[in-house]
Amino acid sequence: MNFIIAIISAILAGWIASLLFRSIKLELGPVVYFFLGLIGGIFTGLIVKIFKIPFINGYLGDFILDVTGAIILLFIFSLIPKKEQTEEE
């Protein structure tokens, strides 16, 4: 049951992060939302553990970390310059 809750949490976290970070105009699917939330949660979870930052335990704390990490990943992604498409005739 915890595995299913973690998957749903990661998908929701990625989706919420994409809604909050609208400067990247992408249409992402549930799989991308899942990986965005999952990788973001792992990233922020490691930061919290490494620096021993006290944080909320349980599903709510994990969800907040997932959303925060996904927002950070979207921010980093927005800093990457995009290639301009050129038309070849």
C-alpha positions as CSV (number, residue, x, y, z in Angstrom):
1,M,0.0,0.0,0.0
2,N,2.9,2.4,0.8
3,F,4.3,1.8,-2.7
4,I,1.0,2.9,-4.3
5,I,0.8,6.0,-2.1
6,A,4.4,6.9,-3.0
7,I,3.6,6.6,-6.8
8,I,0.4,8.7,-6.5
9,S,2.3,11.2,-4.4
10,A,5.1,11.5,-6.9
11,I,2.7,12.0,-9.8
12,L,0.7,14.6,-7.9
13,A,3.9,16.4,-6.9
14,G,5.2,16.6,-10.4
15,W,1.8,17.8,-11.7
16,I,1.5,20.5,-8.9
17,A,5.1,21.6,-9.6
18,S,4.4,22.0,-13.3
19,L,1.3,24.1,-12.4
20,L,3.3,26.3,-10.1
21,F,6.2,26.7,-12.5
22,R,4.4,27.9,-15.6
23,S,7.4,29.6,-17.3
24,I,8.2,26.3,-18.9
25,K,5.4,25.8,-21.4
26,L,5.5,22.0,-21.7
27,E,2.7,19.5,-21.8
28,L,3.9,16.7,-19.6
29,G,2.3,13.3,-19.2
30,P,1.8,11.3,-16.1
31,V,5.0,9.4,-16.6
32,V,7.0,12.6,-16.7
33,Y,5.1,13.9,-13.6
34,F,6.0,10.7,-11.8
35,F,9.7,10.9,-12.6
36,L,9.8,14.7,-11.9
37,G,8.2,14.1,-8.4
38,L,10.3,11.0,-7.7
39,I,13.7,12.5,-8.7
40,G,12.7,15.8,-6.9
41,G,11.8,13.9,-3.8
42,I,15.0,11.9,-3.8
43,F,17.0,15.1,-4.3
44,T,15.4,17.1,-1.5
45,G,15.3,14.1,0.8
46,L,19.0,13.7,0.4
47,I,19.6,17.4,1.1
48,V,17.4,17.2,4.3
49,K,19.3,14.1,5.5
50,I,22.8,15.4,4.6
51,F,22.3,18.7,6.4
52,K,20.2,17.1,9.2
53,I,17.3,19.6,8.6
54,P,14.4,18.9,10.9
55,F,11.3,18.3,8.7
56,I,7.8,16.8,8.9
57,N,7.7,13.0,8.9
58,G,5.1,10.9,7.2
59,Y,3.2,11.3,3.9
60,L,2.7,15.0,4.2
61,G,6.4,15.7,4.7
62,D,7.3,13.4,1.8
63,F,4.8,15.1,-0.4
64,I,6.1,18.6,0.4
65,L,9.7,17.4,-0.3
66,D,8.5,15.9,-3.6
67,V,6.9,19.1,-4.7
68,T,9.8,21.2,-3.6
69,G,12.3,19.0,-5.4
70,A,10.2,19.0,-8.6
71,I,10.0,22.8,-8.6
72,I,13.8,22.9,-8.1
73,L,14.3,20.5,-11.1
74,L,11.9,22.6,-13.3
75,F,13.9,25.7,-12.3
76,I,17.2,24.0,-13.3
77,F,15.6,22.8,-16.5
78,S,14.5,26.3,-17.3
79,L,18.1,27.6,-17.1
80,I,19.2,25.3,-19.9
81,P,19.2,27.2,-23.2
82,K,16.9,25.9,-25.8
83,K,18.0,25.2,-29.3
84,E,16.2,27.3,-31.9
85,Q,14.7,25.5,-34.7
86,T,15.9,26.6,-38.1
87,E,13.9,26.0,-41.3
88,E,15.9,24.4,-44.1
89,E,14.6,25.1,-47.5
